[in-house]
């Protein structure tokens, strides 16, 4: 699918939306398409579909959620960054900036916006990222102060894979289900669970499940 561009003196910026919730994608599309200098190239719900869409349309900007139907926004950012010819990337997620923004910026993203801030900050974030700058809604130190109570102690020490598994545990995923979803062995997932428990100072699998579920609910995932 290719972008349909209106006739303007300057070509509009082409945008792709990647989110596993159709209503979120449609809401973003309606708001962004109302701006005369932007055009929506397409939408995707998972990492594979997003990668194919981005390669086909060559957009200027991809707006990507962290949690996707299959795969993750973090993995997608890493792939696009490795290819070296991808679009500018703005992450829009329910997760707190303190936990994910630094990881995603290191991976190659160019901005991070919490979905609770979409109404007031979306257009500004898009303009900043398209202008070649980095967008964060709040300075890192302000984010840390605002979210300290919500994030389990030690969570920032988890690796990207461990954090992904912690998130899936919080969504109710069992070891075999997580292994199948991520293409890992059951033994590997069990090892990651043990590492997570150690880093979070949790004494049992039950404590791990409780911490993951509370964090998932608190984050709105």
C-alpha positions as CSV (number, residue, x, y, z in Angstrom):
1,X,0.0,0.0,0.0
2,X,1.3,3.4,-0.9
3,X,0.6,6.9,0.5
4,X,-2.0,9.0,-1.3
5,X,-0.6,12.5,-1.2
6,X,-2.7,15.6,-1.6
7,X,-1.5,18.3,-4.0
8,X,0.6,20.6,-1.9
9,X,3.6,22.9,-2.7
10,X,5.6,20.9,-0.1
11,X,5.2,17.1,0.1
12,X,3.4,16.2,3.3
13,X,5.2,14.1,6.0
14,X,4.1,10.4,5.6
15,X,3.1,8.6,8.8
16,X,2.6,4.9,9.7
17,X,0.7,3.9,12.9
18,X,1.5,0.7,14.7
19,X,-0.7,-0.3,17.7
20,X,-2.6,-3.5,18.6
21,X,-5.9,-1.6,19.3
22,X,-7.8,-0.6,16.2
23,X,-9.7,2.2,18.0
24,X,-6.4,3.8,19.1
25,X,-5.0,3.6,15.6
26,X,-8.2,5.1,14.1
27,X,-8.2,7.9,16.7
28,X,-4.6,8.8,16.0
29,X,-5.2,8.6,12.3
30,X,-8.2,11.0,12.5
31,X,-6.3,13.5,14.6
32,X,-3.1,13.5,12.5
33,X,-4.8,13.4,9.1
34,X,-6.6,16.7,10.1
35,X,-3.2,18.4,9.8
36,X,-2.6,19.6,6.2
37,X,1.1,18.8,6.3
38,X,0.8,15.1,7.3
39,X,-0.7,12.1,5.6
40,X,-1.3,8.6,7.0
41,X,0.3,5.8,4.9
42,X,-1.2,2.8,6.7
43,X,-1.7,1.0,10.0
44,X,-0.4,-2.3,11.5
45,X,-1.2,-4.3,14.7
46,X,1.9,-6.4,15.0
47,X,5.7,-6.2,14.4
48,X,5.8,-8.3,11.2
49,X,3.0,-6.4,9.6
50,X,4.5,-3.1,10.7
51,X,7.9,-4.0,9.2
52,X,6.4,-5.0,5.9
53,X,4.3,-1.8,5.8
54,X,7.2,0.4,6.6
55,X,9.4,-1.2,4.0
56,X,6.7,-0.8,1.4
57,X,5.7,2.8,2.1
58,X,9.0,4.3,3.3
59,X,7.3,6.7,5.7
60,X,8.9,9.7,7.3
61,X,7.6,8.8,10.8
62,X,6.4,5.6,12.5
63,X,4.3,6.0,15.7
64,X,4.7,2.7,17.5
65,X,3.2,1.2,20.7
66,X,5.4,-0.9,23.1
67,X,2.9,-3.7,23.3
68,X,1.8,-5.2,20.0
69,X,-0.4,-8.1,19.0
70,X,2.8,-10.2,18.2
71,X,6.3,-9.0,18.8
72,X,7.1,-5.8,20.7
73,X,7.7,-2.2,19.8
74,X,11.2,-2.4,21.3
75,X,12.1,-5.3,19.0
76,X,10.6,-3.4,16.0
77,X,12.7,-0.3,16.8
78,X,15.8,-2.4,17.0
79,X,15.2,-3.9,13.6
80,X,14.4,-0.6,12.0
81,X,17.5,1.0,13.6
82,X,19.7,-1.8,12.3
83,X,18.5,-1.4,8.8
84,X,19.6,2.2,8.9
85,X,17.1,3.5,6.4
86,X,13.9,3.5,8.5
87,X,11.7,6.4,9.5
88,X,11.8,8.6,12.5
89,X,10.2,6.8,15.4
90,X,7.8,8.1,18.1
91,X,6.8,5.7,20.8
92,X,3.3,6.1,22.2
93,X,2.5,3.8,25.1
94,X,0.6,3.3,28.4
95,X,3.9,2.5,30.2
96,X,5.7,5.1,32.3
97,X,8.4,7.1,30.6
98,X,10.9,6.3,33.4
99,X,10.9,2.6,32.6
100,X,10.8,2.4,28.8
101,X,12.0,5.7,27.3
102,X,15.7,5.2,27.9
103,X,15.6,1.6,26.6
104,X,13.8,2.7,23.4
105,X,15.9,5.8,22.8
106,X,19.0,3.6,23.1
107,X,17.4,1.1,20.6
108,X,16.9,3.9,18.1
109,X,13.6,5.6,18.8
110,X,13.4,9.4,18.7
111,X,10.6,10.2,21.1
112,X,8.4,8.8,23.9
113,X,4.9,9.9,24.8
114,X,2.6,8.3,27.4
115,X,-1.0,7.7,26.1
116,X,-2.4,9.7,29.0
117,X,-0.7,12.8,27.5
118,X,-1.9,12.3,23.9
119,X,-4.6,14.9,24.0
120,X,-2.3,17.8,24.9
121,X,1.0,16.7,23.5
122,X,0.6,14.5,20.4
123,X,0.9,17.2,17.8
124,X,3.9,18.8,19.5
125,X,5.6,15.4,19.8
126,X,5.1,14.6,16.1
127,X,6.4,18.0,15.0
128,X,9.5,17.7,17.3
129,X,10.4,14.2,16.1
130,X,9.8,15.1,12.4
131,X,12.1,18.1,12.9
132,X,15.0,15.8,13.8
133,X,14.9,16.3,17.5
134,X,14.3,14.0,20.5
135,X,10.9,14.3,22.3
136,X,10.2,13.5,25.9
137,X,7.1,14.8,27.7
138,X,9.1,15.4,30.9
139,X,12.7,15.6,31.8
140,X,14.0,12.2,33.1
141,X,14.4,13.5,36.6
142,X,10.8,14.7,36.7
143,X,9.6,11.3,35.4
144,X,11.5,9.5,38.1
145,X,9.9,11.5,40.8
146,X,6.4,11.0,39.4
147,X,6.6,7.3,39.0
148,X,8.9,6.1,41.8
149,X,6.0,4.5,43.8
150,X,4.5,2.7,40.8
151,X,7.5,0.8,39.6
152,X,8.6,-2.3,41.6
153,X,12.1,-1.7,43.1
154,X,14.7,-3.3,40.8
155,X,12.6,-3.4,37.6
156,X,15.0,-1.0,35.9
157,X,17.7,-3.7,36.3
158,X,15.9,-6.2,34.1
159,X,17.2,-6.9,30.6
160,X,14.9,-6.1,27.7
161,X,14.0,-9.8,27.4
162,X,13.4,-10.1,31.1
163,X,11.1,-7.0,31.1
164,X,9.2,-8.5,28.2
165,X,8.6,-11.7,30.1
166,X,7.7,-9.9,33.2
167,X,5.1,-8.0,31.2
168,X,3.7,-11.2,29.7
169,X,3.5,-12.8,33.2
170,X,1.5,-9.8,34.3
171,X,-1.0,-10.3,31.4
172,X,-1.6,-13.9,32.7
173,X,0.8,-15.8,30.5
174,X,2.1,-19.1,31.7
175,X,5.6,-20.4,31.1
176,X,4.7,-22.6,28.1
177,X,2.5,-19.9,26.6
178,X,5.2,-17.3,26.9
179,X,7.8,-19.7,25.4
180,X,5.6,-20.3,22.4
181,X,4.8,-16.6,21.9
182,X,8.5,-15.6,22.0
183,X,9.9,-18.6,20.2
184,X,11.9,-19.7,23.2
185,X,12.3,-23.0,25.0
186,X,10.4,-23.6,28.3
187,X,13.7,-24.0,30.0
188,X,14.9,-20.6,28.8
189,X,11.7,-18.9,30.0
190,X,12.1,-20.6,33.4
191,X,15.7,-19.3,33.6
192,X,14.5,-15.8,32.8
193,X,11.8,-16.1,35.5
194,X,14.5,-17.0,38.1
195,X,16.7,-14.1,37.1
196,X,13.7,-11.8,37.4
197,X,12.8,-13.1,40.8
198,X,16.4,-12.5,41.9
199,X,16.7,-9.0,40.6
200,X,13.3,-8.0,42.1
201,X,14.1,-9.8,45.5
202,X,10.9,-12.0,45.2
203,X,10.9,-15.2,47.2
204,X,8.6,-17.3,45.1
205,X,6.8,-17.7,41.8
206,X,3.6,-16.6,43.5
207,X,5.3,-13.3,44.6
208,X,6.6,-12.9,41.0
209,X,3.1,-13.3,39.6
210,X,1.5,-10.9,42.1
211,X,4.2,-8.2,41.4
212,X,3.7,-8.6,37.6
213,X,-0.1,-8.5,37.7
214,X,-0.1,-5.4,40.0
215,X,2.4,-3.6,37.7
216,X,0.4,-4.6,34.6
217,X,-2.9,-3.3,36.2
218,X,-1.2,-0.1,37.4
219,X,0.3,0.5,34.0
220,X,-3.0,-0.1,32.3
221,X,-1.5,-2.8,30.0
